């Protein structure tokens, strides 16, 4: 069975800027002046790697503060246009659909309710289940195991350069969307096989997309 591995933050839910605000508040509260633009470009990494990039070291207290601020914002986060339709379309065409995210378990649970697509999702992998978060390949490698698929029979849908790096390390095709805030040019330069505005545009072009071509091979 082919597999579709779906990133969550920025891809299926419009959360990247909420993460940016939560991180900014956590960092500002600890006396670190970091521009939001710099934070946003790192969203999609695991918290440990994000803090290493920003501050040169991991700080558990800062991660806890970010988590607390983000929890205050989660209920305001909407699904991206066409997100549930993407999961449904992939499932109805015979794919095993697995969420593959660097998010925390509590966040993933809330955002899955926002997405409202559980009937079409076969499994989920989050940061608590692997040794290293994106851009390390661990999350996608584990998602492949959950799906029971080989890399040649799977496609990733993500929204960041970190998704692309993680997918490439697993020899996975990666389709991207720009609704997470990263430009088409940057995603293409990082190796995206195709770039769409959001899941809605991907579903509209599904037959011609790398995802559609995978699903018609079965």
C-alpha positions as CSV (number, residue, x, y, z in Angstrom):
1,X,0.0,0.0,0.0
2,X,1.3,3.5,-0.8
3,X,1.8,5.8,2.2
4,X,1.2,9.6,2.6
5,X,3.1,11.1,5.4
6,X,1.7,14.4,6.5
7,X,3.4,17.1,8.6
8,X,1.0,18.9,10.9
9,X,2.2,22.4,11.9
10,X,2.0,24.8,9.0
11,X,0.8,22.1,6.7
12,X,-2.5,20.9,8.0
13,X,-3.0,23.5,10.7
14,X,-2.1,27.2,10.5
15,X,0.1,27.2,13.6
16,X,3.5,28.4,12.6
17,X,3.0,32.0,13.5
18,X,1.3,31.0,16.8
19,X,4.5,29.0,17.5
20,X,6.5,32.1,16.7
21,X,4.6,34.2,19.1
22,X,4.9,31.6,21.9
23,X,8.6,31.2,21.4
24,X,9.0,35.0,21.3
25,X,7.2,35.3,24.6
26,X,9.2,32.6,26.2
27,X,12.5,34.1,25.0
28,X,11.5,37.6,25.9
29,X,10.5,36.5,29.4
30,X,14.0,35.1,29.9
31,X,15.7,38.2,28.7
32,X,16.6,37.1,25.2
33,X,15.8,39.6,22.4
34,X,15.2,37.5,19.3
35,X,13.4,38.9,16.3
36,X,10.2,37.0,15.3
37,X,11.4,36.7,11.8
38,X,14.4,34.6,13.0
39,X,12.2,32.4,15.1
40,X,9.7,31.8,12.4
41,X,12.3,30.4,10.0
42,X,13.2,27.7,12.6
43,X,9.6,26.6,13.3
44,X,9.3,23.0,12.2
45,X,12.5,22.0,14.0
46,X,12.2,20.3,17.4
47,X,12.4,22.6,20.4
48,X,15.9,21.3,21.3
49,X,17.3,22.1,17.8
50,X,15.5,25.4,17.6
51,X,17.0,26.6,20.9
52,X,20.5,25.4,19.9
53,X,20.2,27.5,16.7
54,X,18.9,30.6,18.4
55,X,21.0,30.5,21.6
56,X,23.7,28.0,21.1
57,X,22.4,25.7,23.8
58,X,19.2,23.9,24.9
59,X,17.3,25.2,27.9
60,X,14.6,23.0,29.3
61,X,13.0,26.0,31.2
62,X,12.6,27.9,27.9
63,X,11.0,24.9,26.2
64,X,8.6,24.6,29.2
65,X,7.8,28.3,28.9
66,X,7.2,28.0,25.1
67,X,4.9,25.0,25.7
68,X,2.9,27.0,28.3
69,X,2.5,30.0,26.0
70,X,1.5,27.8,23.1
71,X,-1.1,26.0,25.1
72,X,-2.8,29.3,25.7
73,X,-3.0,29.9,21.9
74,X,-3.9,26.4,20.6
75,X,-7.6,26.8,20.6
76,X,-7.4,29.8,18.2
77,X,-5.5,27.8,15.6
78,X,-7.5,26.9,12.4
79,X,-7.0,24.1,10.0
80,X,-5.4,25.2,6.7
81,X,-7.7,25.3,3.6
82,X,-8.3,21.8,2.3
83,X,-6.4,20.0,5.1
84,X,-9.0,17.4,6.0
85,X,-9.8,17.0,2.3
86,X,-6.2,16.1,1.6
87,X,-6.3,13.3,4.2
88,X,-9.6,12.1,2.9
89,X,-8.5,12.1,-0.7
90,X,-5.3,10.2,0.0
91,X,-7.2,7.6,2.1
92,X,-10.0,7.1,-0.5
93,X,-7.4,6.5,-3.2
94,X,-5.9,3.7,-1.2
95,X,-3.1,5.2,0.8
96,X,-2.1,4.6,4.4
97,X,-2.1,8.1,5.9
98,X,0.3,8.9,8.8
99,X,0.9,12.2,10.6
100,X,4.6,12.8,11.1
101,X,5.3,15.8,13.3
102,X,7.9,17.3,15.6
103,X,5.1,18.5,17.8
104,X,4.5,17.5,21.4
105,X,1.9,14.8,22.2
106,X,-0.5,17.2,23.9
107,X,-0.3,19.7,21.1
108,X,-0.9,17.0,18.5
109,X,-4.0,15.7,20.3
110,X,-5.5,19.2,20.3
111,X,-4.6,20.0,16.7
112,X,-6.0,16.6,15.5
113,X,-9.3,17.7,16.9
114,X,-9.0,21.0,15.0
115,X,-8.2,19.1,11.8
116,X,-11.2,16.8,12.2
117,X,-9.9,14.1,9.9
118,X,-9.2,11.2,12.2
119,X,-11.5,8.8,10.2
120,X,-8.9,9.1,7.4
121,X,-5.8,8.9,9.5
122,X,-4.2,5.5,10.1
123,X,-1.5,6.6,12.6
124,X,0.7,9.4,14.0
125,X,4.3,9.9,15.0
126,X,5.3,12.8,17.3
127,X,8.6,14.0,18.8
128,X,8.2,11.9,22.0
129,X,8.6,8.6,19.9
130,X,12.0,9.3,18.4
131,X,15.5,10.2,19.5
132,X,15.9,13.2,17.3
133,X,13.4,15.7,15.9
134,X,13.4,17.3,12.4
135,X,15.5,18.0,10.5
136,X,16.9,14.6,11.6
137,X,15.2,11.8,9.6
138,X,13.9,9.9,12.7
139,X,10.2,11.0,12.5
140,X,9.8,10.2,8.9
141,X,11.7,6.9,9.3
142,X,9.3,5.9,12.1
143,X,6.3,7.0,10.1
144,X,7.4,4.7,7.3
145,X,7.5,1.9,9.8
146,X,4.0,2.7,11.1
147,X,2.8,2.8,7.5
148,X,4.6,-0.4,6.6
149,X,5.9,1.3,3.4
150,X,9.2,1.6,1.6
151,X,10.5,5.1,0.7
152,X,9.8,4.5,-3.0
153,X,6.1,3.9,-2.1
154,X,5.6,7.0,0.0
155,X,5.3,10.8,-0.3
156,X,5.7,13.5,2.4
157,X,3.6,16.6,2.4
158,X,5.3,19.4,4.5
159,X,5.9,23.1,4.6
160,X,9.4,23.8,5.8
161,X,13.0,23.3,4.7
162,X,13.3,21.0,7.8
163,X,10.7,18.7,6.3
164,X,12.6,18.6,3.1
165,X,15.9,17.8,4.9
166,X,14.3,15.1,6.9
167,X,12.6,13.6,3.9
168,X,15.8,13.6,1.8
169,X,17.6,11.8,4.5
170,X,15.0,9.0,4.2
171,X,15.1,9.1,0.3
172,X,11.5,10.3,0.4
173,X,9.7,12.4,-2.2
174,X,8.5,15.6,-0.6
175,X,5.7,17.9,-1.8
176,X,5.4,21.2,0.0
177,X,2.9,24.0,0.7
178,X,3.6,27.7,1.3
179,X,0.9,28.2,3.9
180,X,3.5,27.8,6.6
181,X,5.2,31.0,5.6
182,X,8.2,29.7,3.6
183,X,8.5,30.9,0.0
184,X,8.1,28.8,-3.1
185,X,11.6,29.7,-4.2
186,X,13.2,28.6,-0.9
187,X,11.3,25.4,-0.9
188,X,12.2,24.6,-4.5
189,X,15.8,25.4,-3.8
190,X,15.8,23.0,-0.8
191,X,14.5,20.2,-3.1
192,X,10.7,20.2,-3.1
193,X,9.4,18.0,-5.9
194,X,6.3,20.3,-6.2
195,X,5.1,23.3,-4.3
196,X,1.4,24.3,-3.7
197,X,-0.2,27.2,-1.9
198,X,-2.0,25.0,0.6
199,X,-3.6,21.5,0.8
200,X,-6.7,22.8,-1.0
201,X,-4.6,23.6,-4.1
202,X,-2.8,20.3,-3.9
203,X,-6.2,18.4,-3.7
204,X,-7.4,20.4,-6.8
205,X,-4.3,19.3,-8.7
206,X,-4.1,15.9,-7.1
207,X,-4.2,13.8,-10.3
208,X,-1.2,15.7,-11.8
209,X,0.8,15.9,-8.6
210,X,3.5,13.6,-7.3
211,X,1.1,12.4,-4.7
212,X,-1.5,11.5,-7.3
213,X,1.0,9.7,-9.5
214,X,2.0,7.6,-6.5
215,X,-1.5,6.6,-5.7
216,X,-2.3,5.6,-9.3
217,X,0.7,3.2,-9.4
218,X,-0.9,0.8,-6.9
